[in-house]
Amino acid sequence: MVVIGLGIDGIGYQQQGERGTQLGGGDVSLLSRARPFVVGTRSAYEEIRLAVPRETIEARIGPVEAFAGGCVGAPSASAEFRAFMRKLAASVAWMTQSEAQVAIDSALHLLGCLARDTAERSDTEVSHAMAVSLARAHIVRRIHDPNLDPHEIHVALGISRAQLYRAFSQTGGIAAAIRDTRLDLAYRRLTSPRDDKRKIATIAYACGFTDIPTFNRAFRRRFDLSPRDVRTGHA
């Protein structure tokens, strides 16, 4: 079986083989149940899932390996598919078997359109997007390790250091992506009732920081508030 996912809200991630991606609202993703995969969330993530036989998927969009672990199409191109999947999820429980099959066939037709959109992108664009997606998924998985750095990422993902740096050149750099992911996680933990008894330093260390003054300065630059202000609810 192959699982089609439609992101509704929050931020998640997935990786299968050499392809991985961060997922958000509007993203359409594929995972094959026949191979190992990694999934997780960075925040409360919600999605609609539809499991379809592999041969059915491949008849509509092509080899699953070309998409498994990544996204199909761009969120800007998936509005019709999103609307259809929401409607299907809300009504499938009351459909007859034949009605459900017709609905699934329609969903796969729309998915095929998105797949063709993906295939028509230039090789450079896909390669760039894949490098960013793989790196962000790796960062999320390893964010608690203080030794996580750009060198580890390019070695672990098997992509060149130059390609990794080019992929993040327009968004502040790969080191900034690691730092900001750590800070975002710290912010969520500081505002979570589950962690309201934990010391700020304990949370900072758990997010991969090793120096509290450096954490405090970086946190204030990113959020214009100190960690203590966020913890106490001061704005």
Order of alpha helices (4+ residues) and beta strands (2+ residues): beta-beta-beta-beta-beta-beta-alpha-alpha-alpha-alpha-alpha-alpha-alpha-alpha-alpha-alpha
